[in-house]
C-alpha cells in the first residue's frame, strides 16, 4: 500500500503558482498519489512530500553508494547520450529506494518527461502535459549542479537535529524544488510533539540555519 503527499514550491516573478503546483500534482497523481497537506512560507506555497511503500528495502536516504548509482544510471540513459540533463521543478528521493523526477526532453526543449526510479532501474519516459502558462526555462537546473550524494548529507544533518526533539516522525523523503533556476532542499521544518523548528540547507547540503519557530 502506498501513501504519498505531494511537494512543490511556487510563487515567483516568473512562475505562476497555479500551473506549477498543478503540474506537480497532476504528475504524481497519475502515479496513484494524493494531496494531503499545505503550509504557507512567506509568499510561497509549500506542500510537504512523504511516501511509504510496504515490503521495500529502506535506508536509501543514507546510502551514498546507492544514491550515486542512481545518478550514474540517469546520466547513462541512451536518450541523453552526449547531452546535458536538466531537472524541471522537482527531484524527490524516498527512503524505500524510489526517486521521482521531471526532466526536460532531450530533443525538444519545450517538452518535459516524467521518470521514476525503482528496483535499481529508471523507467521509460512518460510525456508530461504542460500548461501554456508554465515557463519551463525558469524551472530548470542542470543535473551537473545536483549531486545525489547530497541527499545523504541532508539526511544526516536533519536526523542529528531531530534527535534532540521529542515526537519527531522518521524521515522518509528528501527532495528539491527548482524556482528561478535555484534549488531549495526539503524538509524545511522539523515537527516535534511540542516544538517546531525551521531548518534550511545550502545548495551543497550543508546546514544554513536552524532555529525554533
C-alpha positions as CSV (number, residue, x, y, z in Angstrom):
1,X,0.0,0.0,0.0
2,X,1.4,3.4,-0.9
3,X,0.7,6.8,0.5
4,X,2.2,9.9,-1.0
5,X,2.0,13.6,-0.1
6,X,3.0,15.8,-3.0
7,X,5.5,18.6,-2.8
8,X,6.3,21.8,-4.6
9,X,7.2,25.4,-4.1
10,X,5.9,28.2,-6.3
11,X,5.1,31.8,-6.4
12,X,7.7,33.9,-8.1
13,X,8.0,36.7,-10.6
14,X,8.4,34.2,-13.4
15,X,6.4,31.1,-12.4
16,X,2.7,31.1,-11.9
17,X,1.8,29.3,-8.7
18,X,-1.3,27.6,-10.1
19,X,0.1,26.0,-13.2
20,X,3.3,24.9,-11.4
21,X,1.7,23.3,-8.4
22,X,-0.9,21.7,-10.7
23,X,1.9,20.3,-12.9
24,X,3.4,18.6,-9.9
25,X,0.1,17.5,-8.5
26,X,-1.0,16.0,-11.9
27,X,2.3,14.3,-12.4
28,X,2.3,12.5,-9.0
29,X,-1.5,11.9,-9.0
30,X,-1.0,10.0,-12.2
31,X,1.1,7.5,-10.2
32,X,-1.5,7.0,-7.5
33,X,-0.8,9.9,-5.3
34,X,-2.9,12.3,-3.2
35,X,-2.5,15.8,-1.9
36,X,-2.8,15.9,1.9
37,X,-1.0,18.8,3.5
38,X,-0.3,22.5,2.8
39,X,1.5,25.2,4.7
40,X,2.5,28.8,3.9
41,X,6.1,30.1,3.9
42,X,6.1,33.8,3.1
43,X,4.7,34.2,-0.5
44,X,5.4,30.6,-1.4
45,X,3.0,27.7,-1.1
46,X,4.7,24.6,0.2
47,X,3.3,21.1,0.4
48,X,5.4,18.5,2.2
49,X,6.1,15.3,0.5
50,X,6.2,11.8,2.0
51,X,5.9,8.3,0.6
52,X,5.6,4.9,2.2
53,X,5.7,1.5,0.5
54,X,5.3,-1.7,2.4
55,X,7.8,-4.5,1.9
56,X,10.5,-2.4,0.3
57,X,14.1,-2.0,1.3
58,X,14.7,1.1,3.3
59,X,17.8,3.2,4.2
60,X,18.2,4.7,0.7
61,X,18.4,8.3,2.0
62,X,21.6,7.4,3.9
63,X,23.2,5.2,1.3
64,X,25.7,7.2,-0.7
65,X,26.6,4.3,-2.9
66,X,23.0,3.6,-3.9
67,X,22.3,7.3,-4.4
68,X,25.3,7.7,-6.7
69,X,24.5,4.5,-8.6
70,X,21.0,6.0,-9.4
71,X,22.7,9.2,-10.5
72,X,25.1,7.4,-12.8
73,X,22.2,5.3,-14.2
74,X,20.2,8.5,-15.0
75,X,23.2,10.1,-16.8
76,X,23.7,6.9,-18.8
77,X,20.2,6.9,-20.2
78,X,20.7,6.4,-24.0
79,X,18.4,9.3,-25.0
80,X,20.7,11.7,-23.1
81,X,24.0,10.4,-24.5
82,X,26.2,13.4,-25.1
83,X,23.5,15.8,-23.8
84,X,23.2,17.8,-20.7
85,X,20.3,16.7,-18.5
86,X,18.1,19.4,-16.9
87,X,15.7,18.7,-14.0
88,X,12.4,20.5,-14.2
89,X,10.8,21.8,-11.0
90,X,11.4,18.8,-8.6
91,X,13.5,15.8,-7.7
92,X,12.3,13.6,-4.9
93,X,14.0,10.8,-3.0
94,X,12.3,8.2,-0.8
95,X,13.8,6.0,1.8
96,X,12.3,2.9,0.2
97,X,14.7,3.4,-2.8
98,X,12.5,5.2,-5.2
99,X,13.0,8.5,-7.0
100,X,10.6,10.8,-8.9
101,X,11.8,13.5,-11.3
102,X,10.7,15.5,-14.3
103,X,13.3,16.2,-17.0
104,X,13.5,18.5,-20.0
105,X,13.1,16.4,-23.2
106,X,16.5,15.6,-24.7
107,X,15.4,16.8,-28.2
108,X,12.6,19.3,-27.8
109,X,13.3,21.9,-25.0
110,X,9.5,22.7,-24.8
111,X,8.7,19.2,-23.7
112,X,9.0,17.6,-20.3
113,X,9.1,13.9,-19.3
114,X,8.4,12.1,-16.1
115,X,10.8,9.4,-14.8
116,X,10.6,7.0,-11.9
117,X,13.5,5.1,-10.3
118,X,12.7,1.8,-8.5
119,X,14.3,-1.5,-8.1
120,X,17.6,0.0,-9.3
121,X,16.3,1.0,-12.7
122,X,14.9,4.1,-14.4
123,X,11.6,3.9,-16.1
124,X,10.9,4.8,-19.7
125,X,9.9,8.5,-20.1
126,X,6.3,9.4,-19.7
127,X,5.2,12.6,-21.5
128,X,4.1,15.4,-19.2
129,X,1.2,17.6,-20.3
130,X,2.1,21.2,-19.6
131,X,0.0,24.3,-19.2
132,X,0.6,27.2,-21.7
133,X,1.2,29.4,-18.6
134,X,4.2,27.3,-17.5
135,X,7.6,28.9,-18.0
136,X,9.9,25.9,-18.5
137,X,13.2,27.8,-18.6
138,X,12.9,29.3,-15.1
139,X,12.1,25.9,-13.6
140,X,15.3,24.2,-14.9
141,X,18.5,23.2,-13.1
142,X,21.3,21.2,-14.7
143,X,21.9,17.8,-13.2
144,X,25.6,18.7,-13.2
145,X,24.7,21.1,-10.3
146,X,23.0,18.4,-8.2
147,X,24.8,15.5,-6.6
148,X,22.5,12.7,-5.4
149,X,25.1,12.1,-2.7
150,X,24.0,15.4,-1.1
151,X,20.8,13.6,0.0
152,X,22.8,11.5,2.5
153,X,24.3,14.7,3.9
154,X,20.9,16.4,4.3
155,X,19.6,13.3,5.9
156,X,22.5,13.1,8.4
157,X,22.1,16.8,9.4
158,X,18.3,16.5,9.7
159,X,18.5,13.4,11.9
160,X,21.1,14.9,14.1
161,X,19.0,18.0,14.7
162,X,15.8,15.9,15.1
163,X,17.4,13.5,17.7
164,X,17.0,16.0,20.5
165,X,13.4,16.8,19.7
166,X,10.6,14.7,21.2
167,X,7.9,13.2,18.9
168,X,9.6,13.7,15.5
169,X,8.5,11.2,12.9
170,X,11.1,9.2,11.0
171,X,12.3,11.0,7.9
172,X,11.2,9.1,4.7
173,X,11.5,11.7,2.0
174,X,14.1,14.3,0.9
175,X,13.5,16.5,-2.1
176,X,14.5,19.6,-4.0
177,X,12.4,22.2,-5.8
178,X,13.6,24.5,-8.5
179,X,12.3,28.1,-8.7
180,X,14.0,30.7,-10.9
181,X,16.8,28.1,-11.5
182,X,17.6,28.0,-7.8
183,X,17.5,24.8,-5.6
184,X,15.8,24.5,-2.3
185,X,16.2,21.4,-0.1
186,X,13.3,19.9,1.9
187,X,12.1,19.3,4.5
188,X,12.3,22.8,5.8
189,X,10.7,22.0,9.2
190,X,11.2,19.5,12.0
191,X,7.9,18.9,13.7
192,X,8.0,17.6,17.3
193,X,5.2,16.8,19.6
194,X,5.6,20.1,21.5
195,X,8.1,22.0,19.4
196,X,8.6,23.1,15.8
197,X,12.0,24.0,14.2
198,X,12.8,25.7,10.9
199,X,15.8,24.1,9.1
200,X,17.4,25.4,5.9
201,X,20.2,23.9,3.8
202,X,22.6,25.4,1.4
203,X,22.7,24.2,-2.2
204,X,25.6,21.8,-1.3
205,X,23.5,20.3,1.5
206,X,25.4,21.9,4.4
207,X,23.4,23.5,7.2
208,X,22.3,27.1,6.5
209,X,20.2,27.8,9.6
210,X,18.3,26.0,12.4
211,X,16.0,27.7,14.8
212,X,12.9,27.2,16.8
213,X,9.7,28.7,15.4
